[in-house]
């Protein structure tokens, strides 16, 4: 397979480097017609999606700083500079250092004793202390900025922040998720682009948008009650990571940016219906991809039921 397939060129295609170039259409044609190119494409797309998922998982693992460490850092920052002596540094620190043989006013010689030498010792001690304090500040600021504190964050969360398991908008889905209750047929996607009109919120049902979409659809047979997704697709709404894996797989194959996602059906089957702008196979038009209930499982799998330009 590797003797015939240009893996570098195929990797550029999967990664989006060929978007908008004649090479993109040529590679897409090879993927569609040559089994070896198709197999290599699927392997690369799956690998890219898997690596993206792993990197995302690593970035989401953040351990809280122990409360005793936070308390000690707070004490250091609060008490820093509280001593009157720490607030005043002798102007002697700014004077040039005199060598052992220095002469002139105030010079006392190498073996001198008295207030001048005591002042220098005091200045050195405070300089060392301030350096240590600065190091503690730098460490404390870095740690506190990197890790959340368990007690205060939990209090803020309980006071009004969203719950941990509450679904959040998915990055890359500009219009968010809508649930139209439609059973799409090939050629009946005319109302899909209007599902974001009126400000449909991610993970929320917009009955007015669903009604507008249904009015424009060519076929409404077998629709679900408005605002309900097929039960096989509930996890795509309630678990953001599941939807992200699906969209990663779709974008790895087709490229483009996600405009809207509709949890609906396609020809009676549960389908994650995705509308993409700027996709490689859209011929300059938005591309519709209907992915099955196994989209993203395993990583890189689209479980494609249909794809074609929006008409």
C-alpha positions in Angstrom: 0.0 0.0 0.0 2.7 2.5 0.9 4.4 1.9 -2.5 1.4 3.4 -4.3 0.0 5.8 -1.8 1.8 9.1 -1.3 1.5 9.3 2.5 3.0 12.8 2.8 0.4 14.1 0.3 -2.4 12.3 2.0 -1.4 13.5 5.4 -1.4 17.1 4.1 -4.9 16.4 2.8 -6.2 15.0 6.1 -4.6 17.8 8.0 -6.2 20.5 5.8 -3.0 21.8 4.2 -4.4 21.2 0.8 -7.7 23.0 1.4 -8.6 25.3 -1.5 -6.0 23.8 -3.9 -6.4 21.6 -6.9 -4.5 18.9 -5.1 -7.4 18.6 -2.6 -9.9 17.6 -5.3 -7.4 15.2 -6.8 -6.6 13.4 -3.5 -10.3 13.3 -2.7 -10.9 11.5 -6.0 -8.2 9.0 -5.2 -9.7 8.4 -1.8 -13.1 7.8 -3.3 -12.0 5.5 -6.1 -8.9 3.7 -4.9 -9.3 1.2 -2.0 -5.6 1.6 -1.0 -5.9 5.4 -0.8 -9.2 5.0 1.1 -7.7 2.6 3.6 -4.7 4.8 4.2 -7.0 7.9 4.5 -9.1 6.1 7.2 -6.0 5.1 9.1 -4.6 8.7 9.1 -8.0 10.2 10.0 -8.4 7.8 12.9 -4.9 8.4 14.2 -5.4 12.2 14.1 -8.7 12.0 15.9 -7.2 9.6 18.5 -4.2 11.9 19.2 -6.5 14.9 19.5 -8.6 13.1 22.0 -5.5 12.0 24.0 -4.1 15.6 24.1 -7.5 16.9 25.2 -7.7 14.4 28.0 -4.2 15.3 29.2 -5.1 19.0 29.3 -8.3 18.4 31.3 -6.5 16.6 34.1 -5.7 19.3 36.7 -5.0 18.5 40.4 -5.9 21.0 43.0 -3.2 22.5 45.3 -3.4 21.1 48.8 -5.1 23.5 51.1 -2.2 23.6 53.6 0.1 24.7 50.7 -2.3 27.4 49.7 -2.5 28.6 53.3 1.3 28.8 53.7 1.6 30.8 50.4 -1.2 33.2 51.6 0.6 33.7 54.9 3.9 34.5 53.1 2.3 37.0 50.7 0.3 38.6 53.4 3.2 39.0 55.8 5.8 40.0 53.2 7.1 43.4 54.0 5.1 43.7 57.3 8.4 44.3 59.3 9.3 48.0 59.5 12.9 47.2 58.8 12.0 45.4 55.6 10.3 48.6 54.3 13.6 50.6 54.5 16.7 49.6 52.7 19.9 51.5 53.5 21.0 53.8 50.8 24.4 52.3 51.2 23.2 49.4 49.1 23.2 51.7 46.1 26.7 53.0 46.6 29.7 51.4 44.8 31.4 48.7 46.7 34.8 49.7 48.0 37.7 47.4 47.7 40.0 46.4 50.6 42.4 49.3 49.8 39.8 52.0 49.2 40.5 55.4 50.5 38.5 58.5 50.9 35.8 59.8 53.2 34.2 57.1 55.3 36.9 54.5 54.4 37.9 52.5 57.4 40.2 49.8 56.0 40.0 46.1 55.9 40.0 45.5 59.6 37.6 48.3 60.4 34.8 47.9 62.9 31.9 50.1 63.9 28.6 51.4 62.6 29.6 51.4 58.9 30.5 47.7 58.9 27.4 46.7 60.9 25.3 48.6 58.4 26.8 46.6 55.6 26.1 43.3 57.3 22.5 44.4 58.0 22.1 45.4 54.3 23.4 42.1 53.1 21.1 40.2 55.3 18.0 42.2 54.1 19.1 41.8 50.5 19.2 38.0 50.9 15.9 38.1 52.7 14.2 40.1 49.9 15.7 37.8 47.3 14.2 34.8 49.0 10.8 36.6 49.4 10.8 37.4 45.7 11.5 33.8 44.9 8.5 32.7 47.1 6.3 35.3 45.4 7.2 34.0 41.9 6.6 30.5 43.0 3.3 31.3 44.7 1.9 33.3 41.8 2.9 30.5 39.4 1.3 27.8 41.5 -1.9 29.7 42.3 -2.4 30.7 38.7 -1.9 27.1 37.5 -4.0 25.2 40.0 -7.5 25.8 41.3 -8.0 25.9 45.1 -10.4 23.3 46.3 -12.3 25.2 49.0 -12.9 28.5 47.4 -13.6 27.1 44.0 -16.1 24.6 45.4 -17.8 27.5 47.2 -18.1 29.5 44.1 -19.4 26.6 42.1 -22.2 25.9 44.7 -23.1 29.6 44.8 -24.0 29.8 41.1 -21.5 28.2 38.7 -22.8 25.6 36.3 -22.8 22.0 37.7 -20.0 19.8 36.6 -22.2 17.4 34.5 -24.1 20.3 32.9 -23.6 20.2 29.1 -21.5 23.1 27.7 -21.3 24.5 24.2 -19.0 22.6 21.9 -16.1 24.6 20.4 -16.3 24.7 16.7 -20.1 24.3 16.6 -21.0 28.0 15.9 -24.8 27.4 16.0 -24.6 24.8 18.8 -26.9 21.8 19.0 -30.5 22.0 18.0 -33.1 19.2 18.2 -35.5 19.7 15.3 -37.3 16.3 15.7 -37.0 15.8 11.9 -36.5 12.6 9.9 -34.3 13.9 7.0 -34.4 12.3 3.6 -31.9 12.8 0.8 -32.7 16.2 -0.6 -34.7 17.4 2.4 -32.0 19.5 4.1 -33.3 22.9 2.8 -34.2 24.1 6.3 -31.1 23.0 8.0 -29.2 26.2 7.6 -32.1 28.2 9.2 -31.9 26.2 12.4 -29.5 28.8 13.9 -31.7 31.8 13.1 -33.3 33.5 16.1 -30.3 32.6 18.3 -30.9 29.0 19.0 -28.8 28.2 22.1 -26.4 25.3 22.2 -27.9 22.2 23.7 -31.3 23.9 23.8 -34.5 23.3 21.8 -35.9 26.1 19.7 -39.5 25.3 18.8 -39.7 28.3 16.5 -36.6 27.2 14.6 -37.8 23.7 14.4 -41.1 24.9 13.0 -39.3 27.1 10.4 -37.2 24.2 9.4 -40.1 21.8 9.1 -42.0 24.3 6.9 -39.1 24.3 4.4 -38.5 20.6 4.5 -39.6 18.5 1.5 -40.6 15.5 3.7 -41.8 15.4 7.3 -42.8 11.8 7.5 -41.7 10.0 10.7 -40.8 13.1 12.7 -40.2 12.8 16.4 -42.1 15.1 18.9 -40.5 18.6 18.6 -37.6 19.0 20.9 -36.8 15.3 21.5 -33.7 13.5 20.2 -33.6 9.8 19.4 -32.7 8.0 22.6 -29.6 6.5 20.9 -28.2 10.1 20.6 -28.9 11.4 24.1 -25.2 11.0 25.0 -24.2 13.4 22.3 -26.2 16.1 24.1 -25.3 15.2 27.7 -21.6 14.3 27.3 -19.7 17.1 25.5 -16.6 14.8 25.0 -18.8 12.3 23.0 -19.9 15.0 20.6 -16.4 16.4 20.3 -15.1 13.0 19.3 -17.8 12.8 16.6 -17.1 16.2 15.2 -13.4 15.6 15.2 -13.9 12.5 13.1 -16.2 14.3 10.7 -13.9 17.3 10.3 -10.9 15.0 9.9 -12.6 13.5 6.8 -14.3 16.5 5.3 -12.6 19.6 6.8 -14.5 22.8 7.2 -16.1 24.5 10.2 -19.2 23.3 12.0 -22.2 25.6 11.6 -24.9 23.6 13.3 -25.5 20.1 14.7 -29.0 18.6 14.7 -29.7 15.4 16.7 -32.4 13.9 14.5 -32.9 11.0 12.1 -31.9 10.3 8.5 -34.2 7.9 6.6 -35.4 6.6 9.9 -32.0 6.0 11.5 -30.7 8.0 14.4 -28.3 10.6 12.9 -26.0 13.4 14.1 -26.7 15.8 11.2 -23.8 18.2 10.8 -23.7 21.3 8.5 -20.2 22.3 7.5 -19.0 25.5 5.9 -15.8 25.4 3.7 -15.7 21.6 3.6 -13.5 19.9 1.0 -16.4 18.0 -0.7 -18.9 20.9 -0.7 -18.0 22.3 -4.1 -18.2 25.8 -2.7 -21.5 25.2 -0.9 -22.2 24.1 2.7 -21.8 20.4 3.2 -24.3 18.2 5.0 -23.0 15.1 6.8 -25.4 12.6 8.4 -23.4 10.5 10.9 -24.8 7.4 12.6 -25.1 6.7 16.3 -21.6 5.2 16.4 -19.9 8.5 15.2 -16.6 8.9 17.1 -16.7 5.3 18.5 -14.0 4.3 18.1 -12.0 7.5 17.6 -11.9 8.6 14.0 -15.1 6.8 12.9 -17.8 8.9 11.3 -20.3 6.1 10.9 -21.4 8.0 7.8 -25.0 7.6 6.5 -24.9 10.4 3.9 -22.9 13.4 2.8 -23.6 15.9 0.0 -23.8 19.7 -0.7 -26.7 21.6 0.8 -29.3 22.2 -1.9 
